[in-house]
């Protein structure tokens, strides 16, 4: 495994699994801190085009972005949350892009708020 890229799995309680990769190229400090805290658990909040779950770890903004593309994984400093984007979204507060989801991430649109999720390395 590369020291700059980390394969991760998002497992939802309804059986949906989505793979991704965290990459230090996007936000090295954020990725380092998150990798050292995995696995992380939370409850999903579903939005229009994206979902997030609070991880209760405050990390600083790093290369912040307000416009996000489908397939992005991000950390939201204001919400202390990990975000998964399945559509293009413009946000009012910025996120740190930290990685990319593998193909098939469109199933995220089917996950309702309140669903438990765990993210871990694979």
RAFEN-V205245 format. One record per residue. N is the residue number from 1. RES is the residue in three letters. SS is DSSP state (H for helix, E for strand, - for the rest). PHI is phi in radians with two decimals (999 if undefined). Layout:
n={N;N}
res={RES;RES}
ss={SS;SS}
phi={PHI;PHI}
This chain:
n={1;2;3;4;5;6;7;8;9;10;11;12;13;14;15;16;17;18;19;20;21;22;23;24;25;26;27;28;29;30;31;32;33;34;35;36;37;38;39;40;41;42;43;44;45;46;47;48;49;50;51;52;53;54;55;56;57;58;59;60;61;62;63;64;65;66;67;68;69;70;71;72;73;74;75;76;77;78;79;80;81;82;83;84;85;86;87;88;89;90;91;92;93;94;95;96;97;98;99;100;101;102;103;104;105;106;107;108;109;110;111;112;113;114;115;116;117;118;119;120;121;122}
res={UNK;UNK;UNK;UNK;UNK;UNK;UNK;UNK;UNK;UNK;UNK;UNK;UNK;UNK;UNK;UNK;UNK;UNK;UNK;UNK;UNK;UNK;UNK;UNK;UNK;UNK;UNK;UNK;UNK;UNK;UNK;UNK;UNK;UNK;UNK;UNK;UNK;UNK;UNK;UNK;UNK;UNK;UNK;UNK;UNK;UNK;UNK;UNK;UNK;UNK;UNK;UNK;UNK;UNK;UNK;UNK;UNK;UNK;UNK;UNK;UNK;UNK;UNK;UNK;UNK;UNK;UNK;UNK;UNK;UNK;UNK;UNK;UNK;UNK;UNK;UNK;UNK;UNK;UNK;UNK;UNK;UNK;UNK;UNK;UNK;UNK;UNK;UNK;UNK;UNK;UNK;UNK;UNK;UNK;UNK;UNK;UNK;UNK;UNK;UNK;UNK;UNK;UNK;UNK;UNK;UNK;UNK;UNK;UNK;UNK;UNK;UNK;UNK;UNK;UNK;UNK;UNK;UNK;UNK;UNK;UNK;UNK}
ss={-;-;-;-;E;E;E;E;E;E;E;E;-;-;-;-;E;E;E;E;E;E;E;H;H;H;H;H;H;H;H;H;H;H;H;-;-;-;-;E;E;E;E;E;E;E;-;-;-;E;E;E;E;E;-;-;-;-;-;-;-;-;-;E;E;E;E;E;-;-;-;E;E;E;E;E;-;-;-;-;E;E;E;E;E;-;-;-;E;E;E;E;E;E;E;E;E;E;E;E;E;-;-;-;H;H;H;H;H;H;-;-;-;-;-;E;E;E;E;E;E;-}
phi={999;-1.15;-1.41;-1.95;-2.29;-2.33;-1.29;-2.31;-2.25;-1.75;-1.93;-1.79;-1.10;-1.50;1.67;-1.25;-2.21;-2.31;-1.65;-2.76;-2.48;-1.56;-2.32;-1.15;-1.09;-1.42;-2.74;-1.02;-1.16;-1.10;-1.09;-0.98;-1.17;-1.22;-1.01;-1.22;-1.79;-1.23;-1.37;-2.18;-2.15;-2.98;-2.01;-1.26;-1.96;-1.71;-2.09;-1.36;1.72;-2.80;-2.41;-2.55;-2.49;-1.28;-1.98;1.05;-2.18;-1.49;-2.12;-1.35;-1.05;-2.57;0.88;-1.10;-2.32;-1.85;-1.88;-2.11;-1.89;-0.99;1.63;-1.41;-1.91;-2.49;-1.94;-1.83;-1.00;-1.11;-1.61;0.88;-2.48;-1.64;-2.05;-2.18;-1.84;-2.03;-2.51;-1.17;-2.47;-1.87;-1.88;-1.45;-2.17;-1.31;-2.17;-1.73;-1.16;-2.19;3.05;-2.35;-1.51;-1.31;-1.02;1.60;-1.21;-1.06;-1.10;-1.05;-1.12;-1.55;-1.56;-1.42;-0.98;1.67;-1.19;-1.34;-2.43;-2.29;-2.02;-2.60;-1.37;-2.26}
